[in-house]
Amino acid sequence: RRAGRYDFLNARGEVLLRFEGADGMGPGGWPVANMIHQPSVEAALRRSLDSQALAILQSQWEVGAFEADEAGVSAHVATPDGPRTVRARYLVGADGARSPVRKAAGVTFEDLGFEEPWLVVDVLVDDASRLPTANLQICNPARPTTCVLMGEGRHRWEFMIRPGETADQVSDDAFIETLLAPWNV
């Protein structure tokens, strides 16, 4: 699901900054911005992988190091059954923001040190007409909030956890209901 813009709002709901065209296509042929529900994408990838005769999913395998040469790459992998070396033509690092493959390849990544705790609330939507059609970043010092479209039938809110709030407190259904109350959902 794509949104045409991303708005940064102040606590009163006034637009501070607006990014237009987020629903357009980028120069590489991919959408400029995508908001996805990662568990749905991973489930679809696993279903597709199951249909491939030559593919095998190896869960809990972790690449520690690798060497590349003209013919391919040798990856040294920690597995539940002990260390292994896997030889392939390519190694694709699709292992997240803290990617060990990226680090081992020497690809730099600027870490802005954003470590504040946030509560992420993914919601199945019954009536999308009651929700914003733009992605929103609410820059409210009392509780910064992100509100974004997700895959079809889903919406996501992210609420900064304030100092003194505990994980048990913010994950309580009544607490979450209070956070979502202004959104009329």
C-alpha positions as CSV (number, residue, x, y, z in Angstrom):
1,R,0.0,0.0,0.0
2,R,1.4,3.4,-1.0
3,A,0.7,6.9,0.2
4,G,1.3,10.0,-1.9
5,R,2.8,12.0,0.8
6,Y,4.5,11.9,4.2
7,D,3.6,14.8,6.5
8,F,5.5,15.9,9.6
9,L,3.0,17.7,11.9
10,N,3.4,19.7,15.1
11,A,1.4,18.9,18.2
12,R,-1.5,21.0,16.9
13,G,-1.7,19.1,13.7
14,E,-0.1,21.8,11.5
15,V,2.2,20.8,8.7
16,L,5.8,21.4,9.4
17,L,7.2,19.6,6.4
18,R,5.6,17.6,3.5
19,F,7.2,15.1,1.2
20,E,5.1,14.7,-2.0
21,G,5.4,11.9,-4.6
22,A,6.1,9.0,-2.2
23,D,3.7,6.9,-4.4
24,G,5.8,7.5,-7.6
25,M,8.4,5.3,-9.1
26,G,12.1,5.9,-8.4
27,P,14.9,6.0,-10.9
28,G,15.7,2.3,-10.2
29,G,12.2,1.2,-11.3
30,W,10.9,0.6,-7.7
31,P,8.4,2.7,-5.8
32,V,9.9,5.6,-4.0
33,A,8.5,4.4,-0.6
34,N,7.0,1.2,0.5
35,M,5.3,0.5,3.8
36,I,5.0,-3.2,4.3
37,H,3.8,-5.7,6.9
38,Q,7.0,-7.7,7.3
39,P,5.4,-10.9,8.6
40,S,3.2,-11.0,5.6
41,V,6.1,-10.5,3.2
42,E,8.1,-13.2,5.0
43,A,5.2,-15.6,4.8
44,A,4.9,-14.9,1.0
45,L,8.6,-15.4,0.5
46,R,8.5,-18.7,2.5
47,R,5.5,-19.9,0.4
48,S,7.4,-19.1,-2.8
49,L,10.5,-20.8,-1.6
50,D,8.6,-23.9,-0.9
51,S,7.6,-24.1,-4.6
52,Q,11.3,-24.1,-5.7
53,A,12.7,-27.5,-6.2
54,L,16.3,-26.5,-5.7
55,A,15.8,-24.1,-2.8
56,I,16.2,-25.0,0.8
57,L,15.4,-22.7,3.8
58,Q,18.0,-23.1,6.5
59,S,16.6,-21.4,9.7
60,Q,19.0,-20.3,12.5
61,W,22.0,-20.2,10.2
62,E,24.3,-17.2,10.6
63,V,27.0,-15.9,8.3
64,G,30.1,-15.0,10.2
65,A,32.6,-14.3,7.5
66,F,33.1,-14.9,3.8
67,E,35.7,-14.8,1.0
68,A,34.9,-13.8,-2.6
69,D,36.9,-14.7,-5.7
70,E,36.3,-14.6,-9.5
71,A,34.2,-17.8,-9.4
72,G,32.0,-17.0,-6.4
73,V,31.9,-16.7,-2.6
74,S,32.6,-19.0,0.3
75,A,30.5,-18.2,3.4
76,H,31.4,-19.5,6.8
77,V,28.2,-20.2,8.6
78,A,27.3,-21.0,12.2
79,T,24.4,-23.6,12.2
80,P,22.6,-25.4,15.0
81,D,24.6,-28.5,14.0
82,G,28.0,-26.7,14.0
83,P,30.1,-24.6,11.6
84,R,29.8,-25.1,7.8
85,T,31.2,-23.5,4.7
86,V,28.8,-22.8,1.8
87,R,30.0,-22.1,-1.7
88,A,27.8,-20.1,-4.1
89,R,28.1,-17.7,-7.0
90,Y,26.6,-14.9,-5.0
91,L,26.0,-13.8,-1.4
92,V,23.1,-11.5,-0.8
93,G,23.1,-9.5,2.4
94,A,19.4,-9.1,3.2
95,D,19.9,-9.5,6.9
96,G,18.6,-6.3,8.4
97,A,19.8,-2.9,9.6
98,R,22.6,-4.3,11.7
99,S,23.7,-6.6,8.8
100,P,26.7,-8.7,9.6
101,V,27.1,-9.4,5.9
102,R,27.2,-5.7,5.1
103,K,29.8,-5.1,7.8
104,A,31.9,-8.1,6.6
105,A,31.8,-6.7,3.1
106,G,33.0,-3.3,4.4
107,V,29.9,-1.4,3.2
108,T,29.6,1.6,5.4
109,F,26.4,2.7,7.1
110,E,25.9,5.9,9.0
111,D,24.3,5.1,12.3
112,L,22.6,8.2,13.7
113,G,22.4,6.5,17.2
114,F,18.6,6.4,17.3
115,E,18.0,4.1,20.3
116,E,14.8,5.5,21.9
117,P,12.2,2.8,22.8
118,W,9.0,2.8,20.8
119,L,5.7,0.8,21.0
120,V,4.7,-0.5,17.6
121,V,1.0,-1.2,17.1
122,D,0.1,-3.0,13.8
123,V,-3.7,-3.0,13.3
124,L,-6.0,-5.0,11.1
125,V,-8.3,-2.3,9.6
126,D,-12.1,-2.8,9.2
127,D,-12.8,0.7,7.8
128,A,-9.8,2.3,6.1
129,S,-12.0,5.4,5.3
130,R,-11.6,6.5,9.0
131,L,-7.8,6.6,8.7
132,P,-5.4,9.1,7.3
133,T,-4.4,8.6,3.6
134,A,-0.9,10.1,4.1
135,N,1.9,8.8,6.3
136,L,2.3,11.0,9.3
137,Q,5.1,11.9,11.7
138,I,3.6,13.8,14.7
139,C,6.3,15.8,16.2
140,N,4.6,16.2,19.6
141,P,7.2,16.6,22.4
142,A,4.8,15.0,24.8
143,R,4.7,11.7,22.8
144,P,6.1,11.6,19.2
145,T,4.0,9.4,17.1
146,T,4.3,7.8,13.7
147,C,1.1,6.8,11.7
148,V,1.7,4.9,8.4
149,L,-0.2,2.8,5.9
150,M,0.9,-0.8,5.8
151,G,-0.1,-3.6,3.5
152,E,-3.7,-3.9,2.4
153,G,-6.0,-4.1,5.4
154,R,-3.4,-2.9,7.8
155,H,-2.2,0.3,9.5
156,R,0.7,1.0,11.9
157,W,1.2,3.4,14.8
158,E,4.5,3.9,16.6
159,F,4.4,5.7,19.9
160,M,7.6,6.8,21.7
161,I,7.7,5.2,25.2
162,R,8.3,8.0,27.7
163,P,10.8,7.8,30.5
164,G,9.3,5.9,33.4
165,E,6.9,3.8,31.3
166,T,7.6,0.1,31.4
167,A,7.2,-2.5,28.6
168,D,4.4,-4.2,30.6
169,Q,2.5,-0.9,31.0
170,V,2.6,0.2,27.4
171,S,1.7,-3.3,26.0
172,D,-1.4,-3.5,28.1
173,D,-4.6,-3.4,25.9
174,A,-6.2,-0.6,27.9
175,F,-3.0,1.5,27.5
176,I,-2.9,0.9,23.8
177,E,-6.7,1.7,23.5
178,T,-5.9,5.1,25.2
179,L,-3.2,5.8,22.7
180,L,-5.4,4.9,19.7
181,A,-8.5,6.8,21.1
182,P,-7.7,10.1,19.2
183,W,-7.6,8.2,16.0
184,N,-11.2,7.0,16.2
185,V,-10.4,3.4,15.5
